[in-house]
Every structure is written in C-alpha cells, then in structure tokens.
Amino acid sequence: MLRLSLNRKQCQTVGSAHIGDLLLREKGEVPIALDVKELVSTHMAILAGTGSGKSYTAGVLIEELMRPYNRAAVLILDPHGEYGTLQEIQGHPEFCVDGYSPRVQVLTPDDIRIRYSSLDYYDMVTLLPQMSERQQAILDKGFGVLRKHRSEYRWNIQDLIAAVNEADQKEDDEGNVTQGSSAQALEWKLQRLERSQYFHAFEHSISPRDLFEPGQVTVLQMNEISQEEQQVICTAVLRSANQARMNTHRQLVEPDDESYVPFPLFVLLEEAHRFAPAHEPSRCKQVLRTILSEGRKFGIGVGLITQRPGKIDADVLSQCMSQFIMRIINPVDQDSLKHGVESAGRELLKELPSLTKGQVILSGACVNAPVLCKVRSRLTKHGGETLDAPDMWQKYFQGHRVAVRQIEEAPLAMPKKVARARGRTVD
C-alpha cells in the first residue's frame, strides 16, 4: 500500500521501498514508499521509452530491496551488462546495519554453465536452427528414446546422439538395419553444440541455490551471448527457479539439494520484449506466462523492464499488477498501455509525452491510487548512463590533434611507411 509521509524514517520500515517523492508543483517533498510484498508477489513492470530512466529506476528499486529492512533474494537477467555497478552496495554504510551486509554476485558470460539435461526438445530446437521438419521429428523421437533408456536425471550430448541414431534406424524386408541421413545431419549439429561455452554435461552448473540467497542480488550478465543462447539460458534459469520453489513448497526436496529454496524469490528481466515478443515465437514466453500466472502461490515474483511495451506479449504484460510508467512518445506503445495497463487511468496516461527523465507514473497493486513520482537519486553508480557524445568528440579531437602535431614535428622518429604516407622523405 502506498505510504506518503513528511518523515523519511517512516519510509524505512520492513516491507517498504522508498522509490522517490510525490511530484508537486509547489516546493516541498513528500516521500513515497511502496509496499514490497504486493510489488514482488503480484509482479511488476517498468515501461519507458529510451533515455527516460527505466534502468536507473530499476537500480533504485534493487537498492531498496537490498536495504536492511527488506534483505530480498533477487536475480537480474542482464542482456547488456548494465547492472554490475550494483556491487557498490557491498560495504556501503546505507546498507550495512547491525551486522547485515548485502552481497552482490556478478556472473559474467564466462561463469554461465547450463546442464544439458535441464534442456528439453524445444530448447534444443532453439539452439539448433535451420532444421528440417524431418530432423525435428527425429530429434523429438530421440528425446523419447532418451527418456526410455536413461532413468537417471543427467545425460550428455553423446547420449542424445545415440538416441537420435536409434530413432532414425530403419529395417528393410530382409531384416537389415539402415541409418537415415537425418540422424547424421543432426549428429553434426549436436557435436557443434557440444563445443558451446555455456552448455555442459556433468560439471557444476548454476543452480537455484547458487543464484538466490536472502540479502543477495545476483546479476547474470548475458552480453556477448547470441540471442538464441540468451533465450535458452533465460528459459532454463526461470524454469529451474520455478521448479525449485514448487518442490520446496511441497517438501519434495531435502535441505542439502541444489534446488532447495525455502524463501521467496524475485527475478528482474531487462529488455523483456526480447524474451516475450508479442507476435513472434519465443522459447522464454511460455515459462514466463506460467510463472506470472502461478508464481504467486509458490513465492516467485517477476519484474519486467522494456522500452517497447507495444512489442511485448499482451498476456505477459497483463499479469504485471504493478506498473512504473515513464515517458513514452511512440503512439503504438501509448495505445498498448491504454489496453494493457488500465489501473493507471486514461487521464494520467495523457501525461506520458510530457514527463521528463526520472518522472514516473506509479499504478497498480503497490499503490492505493495512481500517482506521479520523481525517482530519488541512486546510492550506487548507474551502469547504463547515456554517453555524452559531444564531450567525447571534443576530448578525442583535442588528443588526436596533439598526437598529429607531435608526429609532424618529429618525422624521423616515425616508421618509414607512416612518414611516406605523410609525404616525408626518409633516408
């Protein structure tokens, strides 16, 4: 529930998040504290155009979740590597109270390990593009053979190749067994996948226990990873987290199991329109729909961040009961909000084009009524700051001119090829 107070200390209570101040025309500040319980359990979305401050606002929210009066368990799926600066939270005096010190774990692409046996048929189809219908059918049969012959939980690529070869065998009238060409083509693609940096067989992979802990935010950086691999990594991580919460809730796993997670989780997904596009197939979309519709029962909340609300799946967006809406100019995106975010109110949504950077409309389950808010300043550095192009051009130009002048004044010190290119004669 929204809390308005003239005393900031009243915003620093268990289950609150001081996101900023009420946007007033007259001078004065009225702090706004959101209800964290409603925010993370009913899911939320940050919707904003480019440069409006959506990643900055997300950073403020994460800071609040890591405060001593929340100590949340948070995972950020970060396609661009923007959230590494949250490490400044560690040891920061604003966060360290009475022995509590939050932990920030940044996992780079080199740290990502997904176990093959956590993938299913549709994950493999995403990772193995340009497969014919025949190859897809053989791969599907191969997964059936794999489940039939391997009772243990884990398998590797060679096991799948053997299953695919068995699925594509044919027997002629004389009882001779021949191997089809589809299995051979699939074997080559699977062997190429076996050399992937991010998918492995039996060695340690990132598990829910590695990613989540109260008082810890884990940043899973996926920059420099292909779009297809990002889709599958995101799907595998979300699916394992959801399964871990369900199994723990139902007491199906022991405390020493890697999937034992006896506390609620919150996952923040940047560039959400990539993972749940409106009119395109996406491996991640189905698992997101499942978590958004059922996750509340098992204590897993999701936050979506996007600069193109018109391109995100309507069913996914409609499940986010709390919204942070910032400046949006695109008419298509504005129109999508009118239908997908009814709680904000049509009159308030008319303010979208006139909002300045850092101003946000708060609406939904986390507030009593929609309000205009000015997002507070971050305590940590913002990792997605817009580059100052003119300033960088000026600095580079000046440095470049100095370097050129030095070369022109000392041509004999240059390599011969460079001197000749400058029109100098070098003996």
PyMOL commands that set and color helices and strands:
alter all, ss='L'
color gray80, all
select helices_A, chain A and resi 8-11+36-41+54-65+84-89+109-111+116-118+121-127+133-149+157-167+181-194+208-211+227-249+272-275+283-298+309-311+314-318+331-340+342-344+346-349+352-354+389-409+411-413+416-421
alter helices_A, ss='H'
color red, helices_A
select strands_A, chain A and resi 3-4+16-22+31-35+44-47+73-78+103-107+114-115+169-171+177-179+199-200+216-221+265-269+300-306+322-325+359-364+371-375
alter strands_A, ss='S'
color yellow, strands_A
deselect
rebuild
show_as cartoon
